[in-house]
Amino acid sequence: MMRFLLLALTAGLLSSTAGFANEDFDQLIENVWKQWDQENYKEAIKLCSDAIDIEPNDPEGYYCRGTALSEMGKPRTAYKDFTKAIELDPDDLDYYYWRGVTIMTMTRQAKSKMQKVGCSDLKKAYSNKHDFTLEYVQENKGFLRQECPFLF
């Protein structure tokens, strides 16, 4: 009986702690996007890293940090965060769009594996009619025809 009560108490404490962690995570992410909107990317990255510490299996933390890193001109580090977000949630087209666009800004060799990943990401988002990707493709058609001939 005592063992059962101890297990029940432990389970109750763990679930209540998880609830606080989730609220902290949500609050951090909300603050991240406020910082991002103000172009305060360094603070956004710090907050995203804090959010990842709380919820390392939530793709939103990696996604928001990746977007801030990409905006700061750190595409290789951003690429890693977008890749992690895709691993955690392969159905979210925002992650593919951002990774693809980030790769297109990187210095890379023509027909490299990295270029193929970027083109493939954009193609996936484009073929699923992702709004940002449709707009990006329209604005960069000439560049993308050269970089990703199989996209069109």
N, C-alpha and C positions, 0 to 999 in steps of 0.2 A: 504494500500500500504506500509506504513511504517513498519507494522508488518511483511509483506512478505519479505521486504529487510533485516530486522533484522534476520529472520529465515534463509534466504539464506546466510547471512554473517556468522552466527553462524555455520551453516552446513559446510561452506567452511573452517572455522577455525578448526573445529573438524576433518575434513577429512585430512587437511594438518598436524595437530598435530599427528594424527594416523600414517601417513606416516613416520614422524620422529621417532615415537616410534618403528615402525616396523624395520626401518634401525638401530636404536640403539640395538634392540633385536638381529637382525641378526649379527651385529658387535660383540656383547657380546658372542654369541654362537660360532662364528668363533674363538674368542680369547680363549674361554673355551677349545675347542678341541686342540688348540696349547699348552695350559697349561697342559692338560691331557696327550698329547703325551710326554711332558717333565717330566711327573710324579709329577707335581706341583699341587697336588690334593686340597690343602687348597685354593689356589688362584682360581682354577677351581670352587670349591664350592661357593666361594664368588661371582664370576662372574655369575654363574648359578642363585644364589639367586637374584642378580640384574636383570637378564633377566626375572625371574619369576615376580618380582615387575612390570616390564614393560608390560609383556604379561602373566598374570596368567592363561589364558585358552589355552596356547600353550604347548603341552606335551613335546616338546624338552627341555625346561628348567628343568622340573622334571626328565626327562630321563638322561640328562647329569649330573645333580647333584647326582642322584642315582648311576650312574656308578662311579663317583669320591668317593662318600661315601663308596661304596662297595669295591673299591680298597684300601681305607684307613682302612678297617676292621671295618666299622660301618654298619653292615648288617641290623639291625632293622630300622634305619633311612632311609637307602637306599630302603628297602622294601616299606616304605610309599611313597617315591617318585615314584617308579616304579608303584605302585598301582594307584597313581594319574595320571600318564602318560597313563596307560591302560584305566582308566575311560574316559580320554579326547580323546583317539584314540585307540579303542579296536582292530583295524586291523593291527597294527604294531607289527610284530613278534619279533623285537628286544627287546621290552619292556617285553614280556613274557619270552624270553630267559634270560635276565638279572635278572628278578625277580626270576625265577626258580633257576638259578645258585646261586644267592645270598642266597636264602633260604637253598640250599644244604650246604652252608658254615656255617649256623647258628647252634648253639646248640639248639636242639628241641627234643621233645619226639617222639618216634617211633609211627607211625600211628596217629599223631596229625593232627589237621586241617591245621596247617602251612605246615607240610610235604606234605599233600595232595594237597595243593595249588601249592607248588613247583613242585611236580611231574606232576600235571595237566598242569602247564605252559610249562614245558619241553616237555610234550607229544604234546601239541598244536603246538609248534614251530617245533618239530621233524616231526610230521605227515604232516606238510606243507612244509617239506624239507628246512627249514631255515638253511643256510650254517653253521653258528656258532654252532647251536644246533646239527647238524649232526656230526660235528667234536667233540664237547663236549661229546656226547653220545659214540662215538667210543673210545675216550680216557678214559672214566670213566664207561665202561660197567659193570664191576664187582660190583662197588659201587652202580650204579643205579639199577642193578638187585635186590640188597638187599633192597635199599631204596624205589624203585618205581617198584615193581614187575609187576604192570599192564601196565607199559610203554612198555614192550617187549612181 
